[in-house]
Amino acid sequence: MGLWMVRVFFVLVFVLVGWHTGVVYENPYLGGVIAFFISLFVVFFEYFTHSISLNGLSSSVFGILLGLLLAKLVGGLVGLIPLNKGVLETINIILTFIFVYVGLMLGLRGRDEFHLIIPYVRFKSQKETLDIILLDTSVIIDGRIIDLLKTGFIDAKLYVPRFVLKELQTIADSTEPIKRQRGQRGLDILKELRSLPGVNVKIHDQEPEGRLDTDAKLVRLAQILEAKMMTTDYNLNRVADLQGVKVLNINSLAQALKPVLLPGEKISLKLIREGKEYNQAVGYLEDGTMVVVENARWLIGKTVKVEVSSILQGASGMIVFTKIT
C-alpha cells in the first residue's frame, strides 16, 4: 500500500508540474494532460520491472543519486540541441522527476541486495548473519523439509523464489491427476512451512534475466545471492555443484543417516519379490534400503534371518547383499 501511495503522489506532483509548464506556454490544460500520461507511463514501466531488487535505505539513496546523475547526463545531451532556454529548463525538470522517481522506487521495493554493473559490487548488510537457502520445487513437494525444520538443525533464511511458486501453481492446475495432486501437495507444504513457529520463510521476487528454465534461474539466483540450495533433484544437484553453488540434498542427508550395516552382521528381513539374478530374493529395510538375498527365491513371502556379506553404494542408494544363515 505504501508504494502505491508514493506512485499516486508522483502522478499528482507531475501533473502539477505539467500544469505549471502549460501556464508558461498559455495552455495549462494541455500541459497537465501530457504530464498525466507521461507519469502513468513511468509508473507502469516501474511496476512491470518489479523483478529488480535492491537493499534497504542505502539502496534507495543510491537509486536517488543514480537518478540525479542520469538526469544530469541526459539533460546535458539534450542541452546540445538548439532549443529555447525555457524549454531546456522544463525538460531538465521532467527528466529529474522521472529518473529520481524510478531510482527511489527501485530502492524502496528492494530489500535484499543490489549490484553495480561497473564494477560488479555486492552491498550486504553487516547485521546479516543468517545464511540464505533457496528451496526448489522438488524439495517442497517432497515434504520432509517440515520434519527437518522442526528438529532445529536448519538456522537460515528460507527463500522460495516467485518463479518456483509459479511452477507449483502450474503443476497444481495441471489436467493430469497425478501432477495436479503433487502440485497441490506442494502448495499445502509451503503453507505449513510459513506457519511453523521460528521458521523464516519468504517469497523472493527477484528473477534472473534471460530466457532460462526454472532450474537455471534457481542456480543463477543462488549465485547472485551467494545462497545455498535445498533440493531432492539429483540432476539439479549436479548442475549446481558444477557451477559452484552449495547444495543441501535431503536425499543425501537421509542416506548419511541410515543405520550402518557391516559384513557379518545378522538381521531379520521379510522377502518381498524375486531379484534380478537367478534364485535371488529381495526385501527392504524400514528406511527403504534394498536387501538382496542369495539362494532365497523359494522363501519369498517369509521373514528370514540373513547375514550381511557385502554392501554396494551407488548413485541411487545403498544395496545390501546377504545370505541365509
C-alpha positions as CSV (number, residue, x, y, z in Angstrom):
1,M,0.0,0.0,0.0
2,G,2.9,2.4,0.8
3,L,4.4,2.0,-2.6
4,W,1.1,2.8,-4.3
5,M,0.7,6.0,-2.2
6,V,4.1,7.1,-3.5
7,R,3.1,6.3,-7.0
8,V,-0.1,8.3,-6.7
9,F,1.8,11.2,-5.1
10,F,4.3,11.1,-8.0
11,V,1.5,11.3,-10.6
12,L,-0.2,14.3,-8.8
13,V,3.1,16.2,-8.5
14,F,4.0,15.5,-12.1
15,V,0.5,16.7,-13.2
16,L,1.1,20.0,-11.2
17,V,4.5,20.4,-12.9
18,G,2.8,19.9,-16.3
19,W,0.1,22.3,-15.4
20,H,2.7,25.0,-14.4
21,T,4.6,24.4,-17.5
22,G,1.4,24.7,-19.6
23,V,0.7,28.1,-17.9
24,V,4.1,29.3,-19.2
25,Y,3.0,28.4,-22.7
26,E,-0.5,29.6,-22.1
27,N,-2.1,26.2,-22.3
28,P,-2.2,24.7,-18.8
29,Y,-4.8,22.0,-19.6
30,L,-2.6,20.5,-22.3
31,G,0.4,20.6,-20.1
32,G,-1.5,18.8,-17.3
33,V,-2.9,16.1,-19.6
34,I,0.5,15.4,-21.2
35,A,2.2,15.2,-17.8
36,F,-0.6,12.8,-16.6
37,F,0.0,10.4,-19.4
38,I,3.8,10.6,-19.1
39,S,3.6,9.9,-15.4
40,L,1.3,6.9,-16.0
41,F,3.8,5.5,-18.5
42,V,6.6,5.9,-16.0
43,V,4.6,4.3,-13.2
44,F,3.6,1.3,-15.4
45,F,7.2,1.0,-16.5
46,E,8.4,0.9,-12.9
47,Y,5.7,-1.5,-11.8
48,F,6.5,-4.1,-14.5
49,T,10.2,-4.1,-13.7
50,H,9.4,-5.4,-10.2
51,S,11.8,-8.3,-10.6
52,I,14.7,-5.9,-9.9
53,S,15.6,-6.0,-6.3
54,L,17.7,-3.6,-4.2
55,N,18.5,-3.4,-0.5
56,G,17.0,-1.1,2.2
57,L,17.6,2.6,2.8
58,S,21.1,2.5,1.4
59,S,19.9,1.2,-2.0
60,S,17.1,3.8,-2.0
61,V,19.7,6.6,-1.5
62,F,21.9,5.0,-4.2
63,G,18.9,4.9,-6.5
64,I,18.1,8.6,-6.0
65,L,21.8,9.6,-6.6
66,L,22.0,7.5,-9.7
67,G,18.7,9.0,-10.9
68,L,20.1,12.5,-10.4
69,L,23.3,11.6,-12.2
70,L,21.4,10.1,-15.2
71,A,19.1,13.1,-15.3
72,K,22.2,15.4,-15.4
73,L,23.9,13.4,-18.1
74,V,20.7,13.1,-20.3
75,G,20.0,16.8,-19.7
76,G,23.5,17.6,-20.8
77,L,22.9,15.7,-24.0
78,V,19.6,17.4,-24.6
79,G,21.3,20.8,-24.0
80,L,23.3,20.2,-27.1
81,I,20.1,20.6,-29.1
82,P,19.5,24.3,-30.0
83,L,16.3,24.9,-28.0
84,N,14.8,27.8,-26.1
85,K,16.3,28.2,-22.6
86,G,12.8,27.9,-21.0
87,V,12.2,24.6,-22.9
88,L,15.5,23.2,-21.8
89,E,14.8,24.0,-18.2
90,T,11.4,22.4,-18.4
91,I,12.9,19.2,-20.0
92,N,15.6,19.1,-17.2
93,I,12.9,19.3,-14.5
94,I,10.9,16.5,-16.2
95,L,14.0,14.3,-16.6
96,T,15.0,14.9,-12.9
97,F,11.5,13.8,-11.7
98,I,11.4,10.7,-13.9
99,F,14.9,9.4,-13.0
100,V,14.7,10.2,-9.3
101,Y,11.3,8.6,-9.1
102,V,12.4,5.4,-10.8
103,G,15.6,5.2,-8.7
104,L,13.7,5.9,-5.5
105,M,11.0,3.2,-6.2
106,L,13.7,0.6,-7.0
107,G,15.3,1.4,-3.7
108,L,12.0,1.2,-1.7
109,R,11.0,-2.0,-3.3
110,G,14.3,-3.9,-2.9
111,R,15.2,-5.4,0.5
112,D,17.9,-8.0,-0.3
113,E,20.7,-6.6,-2.4
114,F,21.7,-4.6,-5.3
115,H,24.5,-4.7,-7.8
116,L,26.6,-2.2,-9.8
117,I,27.4,-3.3,-13.2
118,I,30.8,-1.5,-13.4
119,P,32.4,-2.5,-11.1
120,Y,30.3,-5.5,-10.0
121,V,29.9,-4.9,-6.3
122,R,27.6,-6.6,-3.8
123,F,26.2,-4.5,-0.9
124,K,25.3,-6.6,2.1
125,S,24.0,-5.6,5.5
126,Q,26.7,-6.1,8.2
127,K,24.0,-7.3,10.5
128,E,23.0,-10.1,8.2
129,T,24.3,-13.2,9.8
130,L,21.9,-15.9,8.7
131,D,22.6,-17.9,5.6
132,I,20.1,-17.9,2.7
133,I,18.7,-21.2,1.5
134,L,16.7,-21.3,-1.8
135,L,14.0,-24.0,-1.9
136,D,13.2,-25.7,-5.2
137,T,10.0,-27.3,-6.4
138,S,11.1,-30.9,-5.6
139,V,12.0,-30.3,-2.0
140,I,8.7,-28.5,-1.3
141,I,6.6,-31.3,-2.9
142,D,8.8,-33.9,-1.1
143,G,7.6,-32.6,2.3
144,R,10.4,-33.9,4.5
145,I,11.7,-30.4,5.0
146,I,9.0,-29.8,7.6
147,D,10.3,-32.6,9.8
148,L,13.8,-31.4,9.2
149,L,13.0,-27.8,10.2
150,K,11.2,-29.0,13.4
151,T,14.4,-30.5,14.6
152,G,16.0,-27.1,14.7
153,F,19.1,-28.2,12.7
154,I,18.5,-25.5,10.0
155,D,19.1,-22.0,11.1
156,A,18.8,-19.9,8.0
157,K,16.5,-17.7,5.9
158,L,14.4,-19.8,3.6
159,Y,13.6,-18.2,0.2
160,V,11.0,-19.5,-2.2
161,P,11.6,-17.7,-5.5
162,R,8.5,-16.3,-7.1
163,F,9.2,-18.4,-10.3
164,V,9.3,-21.6,-8.1
165,L,5.9,-20.7,-6.7
166,K,4.5,-20.1,-10.2
167,E,5.8,-23.6,-11.2
168,L,4.0,-25.1,-8.2
169,Q,0.8,-23.3,-9.2
170,T,1.2,-24.5,-12.8
171,I,1.6,-28.1,-11.6
172,A,-1.4,-27.8,-9.3
173,D,-3.5,-26.6,-12.2
174,S,-2.5,-29.5,-14.5
175,T,-5.1,-31.6,-16.1
176,E,-3.2,-34.8,-15.2
177,P,-4.5,-36.1,-11.8
178,I,-1.0,-37.2,-10.5
179,K,0.7,-33.9,-11.4
180,R,-2.2,-31.9,-10.0
181,Q,-2.0,-33.8,-6.8
182,R,1.7,-33.2,-6.5
183,G,1.3,-29.5,-7.1
184,Q,-1.5,-29.2,-4.5
185,R,0.6,-31.1,-2.0
186,G,3.5,-28.7,-2.7
187,L,1.2,-25.7,-2.0
188,D,-0.1,-27.3,1.2
189,I,3.5,-28.0,2.3
190,L,4.5,-24.4,1.6
191,K,1.6,-23.1,3.6
192,E,2.5,-25.3,6.5
193,L,6.2,-24.1,6.2
194,R,5.2,-20.5,6.5
195,S,3.1,-21.3,9.6
196,L,5.9,-23.0,11.5
197,P,7.0,-21.0,14.6
198,G,10.5,-19.7,14.5
199,V,10.9,-20.5,10.8
200,N,11.8,-17.6,8.5
201,V,10.2,-18.4,5.0
202,K,9.9,-15.6,2.4
203,I,8.6,-15.4,-1.1
204,H,11.5,-13.8,-3.1
205,D,10.6,-11.7,-6.1
206,Q,14.0,-11.3,-7.8
207,E,14.2,-13.2,-11.0
208,P,17.4,-13.5,-13.1
209,E,17.2,-12.0,-16.6
210,G,17.1,-14.0,-19.8
211,R,15.1,-16.9,-21.1
212,L,16.1,-19.6,-18.6
213,D,14.2,-22.6,-17.3
214,T,13.4,-22.9,-13.6
215,D,16.5,-24.9,-12.7
216,A,18.8,-22.5,-14.4
217,K,17.1,-19.5,-12.8
218,L,17.5,-21.1,-9.4
219,V,21.2,-21.7,-9.8
220,R,21.7,-18.2,-11.2
221,L,19.8,-16.7,-8.3
222,A,21.8,-18.7,-5.8
223,Q,25.0,-17.3,-7.3
224,I,23.6,-13.7,-7.1
225,L,22.5,-14.0,-3.5
226,E,25.5,-16.2,-2.5
227,A,22.9,-18.6,-1.2
228,K,22.7,-22.3,-0.7
229,M,20.1,-24.5,-2.5
230,M,17.9,-27.3,-1.0
231,T,16.6,-29.9,-3.4
232,T,15.9,-33.6,-3.9
233,D,16.6,-33.3,-7.6
234,Y,19.8,-35.3,-8.5
235,N,20.4,-33.6,-11.8
236,L,19.9,-30.1,-10.4
237,N,22.3,-31.1,-7.6
238,R,25.0,-31.9,-10.2
239,V,24.4,-28.8,-12.3
240,A,24.6,-26.6,-9.2
241,D,27.8,-28.3,-8.0
242,L,29.4,-27.7,-11.3
243,Q,28.6,-24.0,-11.1
244,G,30.0,-23.6,-7.5
245,V,26.6,-23.5,-5.7
246,K,26.5,-25.3,-2.4
247,V,23.6,-27.8,-2.3
248,L,21.7,-29.3,0.6
249,N,20.2,-32.5,-0.8
250,I,17.7,-34.1,1.6
251,N,18.2,-37.5,-0.1
252,S,21.9,-37.3,0.6
253,L,21.2,-36.4,4.2
254,A,18.8,-39.3,4.6
255,Q,21.4,-41.6,3.0
256,A,24.0,-40.4,5.5
257,L,21.7,-41.0,8.5
258,K,20.9,-44.6,7.5
259,P,21.9,-47.3,10.0
260,V,25.4,-48.7,9.3
261,L,25.4,-52.4,8.4
262,L,28.7,-54.2,8.5
263,P,29.7,-57.5,6.8
264,G,28.9,-60.4,9.1
265,E,26.0,-58.6,10.9
266,K,22.7,-60.6,11.1
267,I,19.3,-59.1,10.6
268,S,15.7,-60.2,10.2
269,L,14.1,-59.5,6.8
270,K,10.8,-60.2,5.0
271,L,11.4,-61.3,1.4
272,I,9.0,-59.4,-1.0
273,R,9.9,-60.4,-4.6
274,E,12.4,-62.0,-6.9
275,G,15.8,-60.5,-7.6
276,K,17.4,-59.8,-11.0
277,E,19.8,-62.7,-10.8
278,Y,18.9,-66.4,-10.7
279,N,17.4,-67.6,-7.3
280,Q,17.7,-64.2,-5.6
281,A,15.1,-62.7,-3.4
282,V,14.7,-59.1,-2.4
283,G,13.5,-57.4,0.8
284,Y,13.6,-53.9,2.2
285,L,14.7,-52.3,5.5
286,E,12.5,-49.8,7.3
287,D,14.3,-46.9,5.7
288,G,13.8,-48.3,2.2
289,T,17.3,-49.8,1.7
290,M,17.1,-52.7,-0.8
291,V,18.5,-56.1,0.5
292,V,19.3,-58.8,-1.9
293,V,19.4,-62.4,-0.5
294,E,21.2,-65.1,-2.4
295,N,19.6,-68.5,-3.0
296,A,16.3,-67.5,-1.3
297,R,13.8,-67.3,-4.1
298,W,11.8,-70.2,-2.6
299,L,11.4,-68.2,0.7
300,I,9.6,-65.2,-0.8
301,G,6.8,-64.1,1.4
302,K,8.5,-65.2,4.6
303,T,10.6,-63.5,7.2
304,V,14.1,-64.9,7.5
305,K,17.4,-64.4,9.3
306,V,20.1,-63.2,6.9
307,E,23.8,-62.3,7.3
308,V,25.3,-59.3,5.5
309,S,28.0,-60.3,3.1
310,S,28.7,-57.1,1.2
311,I,27.4,-53.6,0.6
312,L,27.2,-51.7,-2.7
313,Q,26.9,-47.9,-2.5
314,G,25.6,-46.4,-5.8
315,A,24.3,-43.1,-7.0
316,S,20.7,-44.2,-6.4
317,G,21.4,-45.5,-2.9
318,M,22.8,-48.4,-1.0
319,I,22.2,-52.1,-1.8
320,V,23.0,-54.8,0.8
321,F,23.9,-58.3,-0.3
322,T,23.2,-61.1,2.2
323,K,22.8,-64.8,2.5
324,I,20.6,-67.1,4.5
325,T,22.0,-68.0,7.9
